[in-house]
């Protein structure tokens, strides 16, 4: 227990260092940090803000970033359901990309999947944040930033997956809510809403901010050690 406490506090320190690095580089998505502020204002601002890597507040520097993570998460799962190889390729990187492809290859041929995001059970939260310079060119990159950022993020959502065979027969557990009645889907069969399930995942996202038009991509999955708590 004590060892984990120390590990968590060490993570806090690294998070703060990353927050400062990203802030000094004015590289937080959707946030503008005035580089002309005086020393006192800068010190006061950064002292408060760098300790908020795990913050869920709407005014936190990481708020727009957290929203981007959730958007990418939804987009990835929708792409997996549709087996959109091109989109999956753009949203992932190794080793997670290999994991996802292996999962997709195990699915029976001819089945159709419909993935639906219903809600966040708890807000998407950054667990660990790391940042380092990734571009050392003499000229500033066109993106306006030299850094690369990596984040371990907890996604705690309610979602459902509908599965249909070649004949359109529903193979999934149906929802039993009063409003979850089958609806007409095309000319041959009905859509049957699937039972909702809570899914909690810890995924590592990566973004090379020195690349123009770079997007967050999923790099790896983190599985907590049984009996231990993720650093919070």
N, C-alpha and C positions, 0 to 999 in steps of 0.2 A: 504493500500500500504506500509506504513512504517512498520507495523507489519510483513508483508511478507518479507520485506527487512531484518529485524532483524532475522527472521527465516532462511532465506537463508544463512546469514553470520554465524549463529550458525551451520548450516549444513556444511559450509566450514571448520569450526574449527574441527568438528567431523571427517570430511573426512581427514584432515591433521593428526589428531591423529592416525587414522586407517592406513594411509600411512606409518607413522613412525613405528607403531607396526609391520606391515607386512615387512617393509624394514629391521628393526633391526633383525627380525627373518629370514631374507633372504628367504622369502617365496613367492616372486612375480614369477609367472610362466614365464619361459623363460628369467629370469633376474638373473644375478649373482652379488651380492654385497660383496665386499671383507671385511671380518670382521677384517682384520689386518691394515686397513687404520688408519692413525694417527688422533688425535682429530680435528685438523684444517680442514683436508680434509673431514672428516666425517661430521663436522658441516656445511661446505660449501655445500656439496652434499645434505644433508638432508634438509637444509633450502630451497633449490631450488625445490627439488623433491616432498616434502610432500604436496605442494600446487597444484599439478598437477593431482589430482584424476579424474577430469573431462576432462583432456587433450585428444586431438585427434591426437597429434603428434606421428609419428611412433617410435620415440626414447623414448617416455615416459615409465615409469615403468609399466603403466597399459595397454600398447599397446597389448602385447601378451594375457593378460587377456580379453580384449575387443574382440579379435579374437575368443577366446575360447567361450565367451558368444554367439557370432553370430553363431558359429558352432553348439552349443547346441540348439539354437533356431531353426535353419533349421532342425536339426535332430528330434526335438520334433514335429514340424509341419508335417514332412514327416511321422512320426510314427502315428500321429493322423489320417492322411488321410488313411493310410494302416490298421488302427485299430490294431496296434501291441502292445498288452497289456503289454508284457514283457519289451519292450523298453520304453514305457511310464512310467512304474513302476520305471525303473532305472533312468529316467530323471526328475522325479517329487517327491515331498513330500507334505504332508498335510500342509495347506488346499487346495493348488492349484491342487493337485492330485484328490481330490474329485470333484472340479469344472470341471476339464477336463473329468473325467469319466461320470459325469452327462451330459455334452455336447455330448459326444459320444453316450450315451444311447438314446438320443433324435433323433438320425439320423434314417431315415427309413431303414428297413431291406432290403438287396438286392442291395442297391445303392453302387456304386464304386466311390471313390474319388481320385483325383490326384492333389496334392498340388505342386506348383512350386514357387521357390524363383527366382526372376528376378534380383533384385539389391537393394542396400541400397539407399534410397532417401537422407538421411543424415546419417553420420557415427554412428554406435552403440556407445552410450555414457553412462558412469557411472554418475548417478545423486547423489547417496549417497553410501558411503562405510563405513563399520563397521568391526572391528576385535577385537577378545578377545581370551584369552587362553582357550582352550577346553580340554587339556590334562594336568593332574597334576601328572602323574606317575613319579617315581623316575628316571627312565631311559628315555632318549630321544626316542620318537616314531621312528619306522623304516623309516617313511616318512621324518624325519629330521625337522619336525615342530610341534609345540604344539598348533597352533592357528586355530580358525575357522573364516571364512570370510563370510560376507553377503553383497550383493550389490543390489541396486535398479538401474535398467538399462533401458534406453530408446531404443527400437527397432523401427526404422522408415524405413519400407521397402516397396517395390513394389512386390506384389505376386498375384498369381491367383489360383483358385480352379476349377477343372473340375469335373462334377458330371454326372454319367451315371446310367440309370436304369438297370433292369435285362436283357433287350433286347439290351443294348448297346446304347440306345438313349441318346443323350446329353441333360441334363436338365439345364445347366448353360448358362449364357449370353456369346455368342461367341466373340472372339476378332475380330476386324474389320481391323487390320493392313494388309497391302498388303501381307506380308510374312506369315500371320497366316492362311495358307490353311490346311484343314483337311489332316491327314496322315493315312495310313493304320495301324490298330491296331488289330492284330490277324486275324482270318478268317471271323469274323462276322460283324464287324463294324469299323468305322473310329474314330480316336482321333480328337476332335475338340478343338483347343486352346481356353482357357477361357479369358475373358476380364481381364486385369490387374487392380489391385486395390491397392491404398496406404493404408497401415495399420500401425498405430502408437500405440505401447503398452509399458506399464511400468510394468516390471516384476522383482520380487525379486529372486535372485539366492543365493544359499547357498553351501558352501564347507567346509567340515571338513578336513583341511589340515593335521591333525594329523593321519588320517586314510590312510593307504597305498593304492595307486591306487584310491583314492577318486576322484569323478568327480563333476562338477557343476550341481546342481539340482534346478529346479524351485520350489520355496516355496509359492509364493503368487503373486496376481495381484494387482497393485495399480491403482486406478482411480482418476485422478486429480479432485479437487473440481471445479465445473463450475465457470468460471469467474476468476479463479486464475491460476497463472503460476507455474509450477514445479520449485523447487529450482535449478537455474542455475546461 
